[in-house]
Amino acid sequence: MKRATEALSRGDFSVRLEMKGNDELAQLGRAIQTLANDLAYLKQERSEFLASISHELRTPLTYVKGYADIARRPHLSEEQRANYMAIIYEEAEKIEKMVKDLFELAKLEQHSFQIEKQPTNLCSFLTKLCEKLSPAFQEKSLSLVCQCPGSVMAAIDRQRFEQVMINVLDNARKYAFSGTTVAVAVHLQKQGIVIAVSDEGTGIPPEDVPRIFERFYRVDKSRSRTSGRTGLGLAIAKEIVEAHGGTIAARSEQGKGTTILITLPEG
């Protein structure tokens, strides 16, 4: 155990302790092993996170640099130059959104933000939000409906919780089949208030479902660039929901659709 703790202090988290029995010494050994496993996981997650940031920023920066170089050429027509400048602006907007989302996520994870809960009629709140977002769904020939049993009260930070719902609904809008319905339904259950956002769409492979709330995780990597998504929306939603004392989870079946379940305490 002494050698193991010395290895941990040097940043070597590959230690293995085989402990027998259940006395205090064995319990201490198992606690050290658990710590080593957790630190190894965090180290791997940090490496993957940094690699993801590097990858996500490299592509738009390459576009900005390449098209800026082309736009500087003296013999371009004004139409060509304007086209290249539009591409540069679009890529810069993607970088700006990613950096904004990263700062938002950092504040959420460090709890250096304020959740200001107010008693809110959840049915009224969600109905108004669906009305506001409905035109974006209609553009994709989708129906957005809100089903809520009268007056359900919840203590939420309205601005933050609207951000959660927009992130979740934006995902549903992108992956729902044209001509189908995206439904927001509220249920009162023993564990609290459950908000279910369901779509009839492509669904998520079973092995991906547990990971969709991870930072930068995308089920469909091929669509990430064209959709302009940062892969941070659901991670941000998870942090906000948990700051409200709630949980967020997903159920999905490929080819049939996905349901995101948000559970909040009553009141």
WOHUQUI-V90179 format. One record per residue. N is the residue number from 1. PSI is psi in degrees with one decimal (* if undefined). Layout:
N/PSI, N/PSI
This chain:
1/-34.4, 2/-44.8, 3/-36.4, 4/-45.4, 5/-33.7, 6/-39.8, 7/-41.3, 8/-39.9, 9/-23.1, 10/-1.3, 11/11.3, 12/106.3, 13/17.1, 14/13.2, 15/149.3, 16/124.0, 17/122.4, 18/107.4, 19/137.1, 20/154.9, 21/-174.2, 22/24.8, 23/-179.6, 24/-35.5, 25/-42.3, 26/-40.5, 27/-40.1, 28/-41.8, 29/-43.5, 30/-35.6, 31/-39.7, 32/-41.6, 33/-41.0, 34/-42.4, 35/-43.7, 36/-43.5, 37/-43.5, 38/-41.8, 39/-37.8, 40/-41.5, 41/-44.4, 42/-37.8, 43/-44.4, 44/-42.6, 45/-40.4, 46/-42.5, 47/-43.2, 48/-37.6, 49/-46.1, 50/-38.3, 51/-38.7, 52/-44.9, 53/-46.1, 54/-45.2, 55/-45.2, 56/-33.1, 57/-29.4, 58/-42.9, 59/-53.9, 60/-33.7, 61/-36.1, 62/-42.2, 63/-46.4, 64/-48.1, 65/-45.8, 66/-47.0, 67/-28.8, 68/-38.9, 69/-41.7, 70/-42.0, 71/-20.4, 72/-9.0, 73/137.7, 74/-24.3, 75/18.5, 76/147.8, 77/160.6, 78/-34.5, 79/-44.0, 80/-43.9, 81/-42.3, 82/-37.6, 83/-44.5, 84/-37.7, 85/-34.4, 86/-39.5, 87/-43.4, 88/-43.4, 89/-42.2, 90/-43.2, 91/-37.1, 92/-36.0, 93/-38.7, 94/-42.7, 95/-43.6, 96/-43.5, 97/-41.1, 98/-44.5, 99/-41.3, 100/-44.5, 101/-38.3, 102/-43.2, 103/-40.4, 104/-46.0, 105/-39.3, 106/-42.8, 107/-40.9, 108/-44.9, 109/-28.9, 110/0.6, 111/30.2, 112/37.7, 113/162.2, 114/128.9, 115/113.8, 116/92.2, 117/140.9, 118/142.3, 119/124.7, 120/135.4, 121/103.3, 122/-35.5, 123/-47.1, 124/-43.4, 125/-48.3, 126/-36.2, 127/-45.6, 128/-39.1, 129/-42.8, 130/-38.1, 131/-39.4, 132/-37.3, 133/-12.8, 134/-41.7, 135/-36.8, 136/-33.7, 137/-38.6, 138/-31.5, 139/-27.5, 140/15.2, 141/41.2, 142/148.5, 143/136.8, 144/117.3, 145/150.1, 146/123.6, 147/114.0, 148/131.6, 149/74.2, 150/-126.3, 151/106.5, 152/119.9, 153/138.2, 154/148.0, 155/107.5, 156/155.8, 157/108.6, 158/-41.4, 159/-45.6, 160/-41.0, 161/-30.0, 162/-38.5, 163/-41.4, 164/-52.1, 165/-38.2, 166/-42.9, 167/-44.6, 168/-45.2, 169/-32.9, 170/-39.6, 171/-44.8, 172/-42.0, 173/-39.7, 174/-33.2, 175/-1.9, 176/147.3, 177/141.9, 178/138.9, 179/3.9, 180/-175.8, 181/135.7, 182/125.4, 183/135.3, 184/115.4, 185/138.1, 186/131.3, 187/143.3, 188/118.1, 189/175.6, 190/-38.7, 191/-7.8, 192/-152.9, 193/125.6, 194/123.1, 195/119.1, 196/124.3, 197/110.8, 198/138.8, 199/159.5, 200/95.1, 201/-153.8, 202/-25.9, 203/179.0, 204/133.9, 205/142.9, 206/-37.3, 207/-18.1, 208/-22.6, 209/-47.0, 210/-13.7, 211/-1.8, 212/-16.0, 213/5.9, 214/151.5, 215/132.9, 216/4.2, 217/127.9, 218/135.3, 219/-46.3, 220/89.9, 221/-29.4, 222/-21.2, 223/-2.1, 224/-39.7, 225/-43.8, 226/-30.0, 227/-17.6, 228/16.1, 229/151.2, 230/-11.7, 231/17.1, 232/-11.1, 233/-48.6, 234/-30.1, 235/-41.4, 236/-43.3, 237/-42.7, 238/-44.9, 239/-40.9, 240/-44.1, 241/-44.0, 242/-31.9, 243/-22.1, 244/1.5, 245/18.0, 246/-171.7, 247/158.7, 248/136.4, 249/172.7, 250/144.7, 251/138.7, 252/151.6, 253/123.7, 254/134.0, 255/-7.6, 256/-32.1, 257/-179.6, 258/145.6, 259/124.7, 260/127.3, 261/117.5, 262/123.8, 263/129.0, 264/151.1, 265/148.3, 266/155.2, 267/*
